[in-house]
Amino acid sequence: MKQTIYKFIFGGLLLGMVSCQKTFLDLTPPSTITDAVYFKTPSDFKAYTSGFYSQLMGWKSPYGGNSVYNYMDITSDLSTSSIFSSDIGHGTIAASTSDNRWNNNYSFIRQTNIVLSRAQSYTGAGDISQYVGEAYFFRANAYFNLLKFYGGVPIVSTVLDVNSGELQAPRNSRYDVVTQILSDLDSAIVRLPIEQNIPATDKGRISKWAVEAFKAKAELYEATWRKYNGTSTDYQGSAGPASDQIKPFLADAVAMCKDVMDNGGYSLWNYNSNATMANMSSLYLFNLEDAGSNPAGLTKASNSEFILYGTYDYTYRKGGINLSHTMQLMSPSRKFMDMCLCTDGLPPDKSPLFQGYHHAGDEFKNRDLRLLAYVDGTTTTPAAGSVNLNVGLSGYGNAKFIAYKYGTYRTDNQESQNYPIIRLAEVYLTYAEALYELNGAVTDAQLDESINKLRDRAGVAHLTNALATTYGLNMRDEIRRARAVELYLEGDRFDDLKRWGILESSLNPSHCGMVVGGSGYATDFRNTDGSNTSLYAPNTYVWGEEAVQTAAGTLKCVVIDSHQNHTLAKKDYLWPLPTDQLSLNKHLIQNPGY
């Protein structure tokens, strides 16, 4: 860590000047003005903290060469693509010499510590509390990132110099880090304005509601991590938790969500009542830009669902990556396809509405609208015989985040939809899950004010306790299903599987694509007698077929990524500390298994 912090001790002496262009936040990082003549007015603090917004995940990762696609659930159990995040997806993580996830987060922490230090000596007349609140939030954000990657890490809360003893400090436990995160978030909440009081010229700056939603997410993450993993991932010699904080964390997560839900002024982006949208709100939400991005002519101004997000603009800040063409490669797995409910609110294996897999479009019929919105991108089910299994792929596509699906609206690298970090849908999911984990139950009224709103948009009947009892559904599993489907490809799946303690059991089985059937179960790809049709070329599938449990029983499916490639173990819940930091600071202890 010493060399890493040295970089930012010297680099951090130069501070950044940023500005707003019309109504769009300039994200120029701190870099150009010395603090000898800086931090004299609120505008100085505002300009400097504006640079913090590039620390948020967006279409370009804050970790430089680490592509944003590595943080979008690709190679998870819900995906058959393995071109990104393959190491965590397969259990092949190895210690690297250097890691920008470590380096950059400590750089971000140093920047926030500079603001907090200068705020203590500020004697100006203007109010700087909003910008101090932002500094607290961004420091918490950096430590939360470090917690998820590494567990316990050294806590640095002051501006260090080359002689600071903290450069040789041992790791703090994950429990210390969580305490630091929650303390910083509380300090941010009391200082930040509510969304409704942020002027249009500052659109995109952090609000009190955003921090409350973030805090609820962090508390649910840590509470369930401790509940289902205990101390099994702690490094050797780590202190344990000072007390059992699981229930207090869950209770506060519920309170944070309820405040955002009741008072934040947010609403789901649901325009399914508009005939031109053809029930495809869950499609157009994720490419929403200007009036040309959807058939209803809606713009970003119509979106009151995104609470914390990366702000993009076609004029001032394009996404700058080949988003649409890359995302079309991110095909879902058999597991994801079977997770989506039927319109009666039942899983397809329990619903009489499920049409099976005999023809390519059958499994889309009478199903959750998100299945078409996320996977197919059209308003009609695929026609029988319209899919070929002849190039070794899953047979499914992806439409989520793809802008060019709607004509020639945006060309490569010019897509400029906002990047969702936390939206109201996730707050609903966090609320329901935290309630269940806290109480072992959730009432119908609580379901109606949270995840049943998502079911309404998806055209699915409500989840009730009576439905769960009648059909033998596990409420916890149904809440987790709701999260997996709604947040598909939004970067939470690996973290969810880890905190639930089921990463290995979820990722080690084969990742399969379409059902090909077999003797007695005819499909577009195989006749009833077991012979192959012209739509199927088995020789293009390196891993062949595998009989797996589907919504229509045990059937053969094409294998895209074999179980032979997956060796996940408990060590894969955390990343190894980079070896250059272990060399620079002999007091650091590596994570278990590396």
Buried (B, 14 or more C-beta within 10 A) or exposed (E): BBBBBBBBBEEBEEBBBBEBEEBBBBBBBBEEBEBEEBBBBBEBBBBBBBBBBBBBBBBBBBBEEBBBBBBBBBBBBBBBBBEBBBBBBBBEBEBBEEBBBBBBBBBBBBBBBBBBBBBEEBEEEEEBBBBBBBBBBBBBBBBBBBBBBBBBBBBBBEBBEEEBEBBBBBBBBBBBBBBBBBBBBBBBBEBBBBBEEBEEEBBBBBBBBBBBBBBBBBBBBBBBBBBBBEEEBBBEEBEEBEEEBBEEBBBBBBBBBBBBBEBBEBEBBBBBEBEEBBBBBBBBBBBBBBEBBBBBEBEBEBBBBBBBBBBBBBEBBBBBBEBBEBBBBBBBBBBBBBBBBBBBBBBBEBBEEBBBBBBBBBBBBBBBBBBBBBBBBBBEBBEEBEBBBBEBBBBBBBBBBBBBBBEEBBEBBBBBBBBBBBBBBBBBBBBBBBBBBBBEEBEBEBBBBBBBBBBBBBBBBBBBBEBBEEEEBEBBEBBBBBBBBBBBBBBBBBBBBBBBBBBBEBBBBBBBBBBBBBEEBBBBBBEEEEEEBEBBBBEEBEBEBBEBEBBBEEBBBBBBBBBEBBEBEBBBBBBBBBBBBBEBBEEBBBBBEE
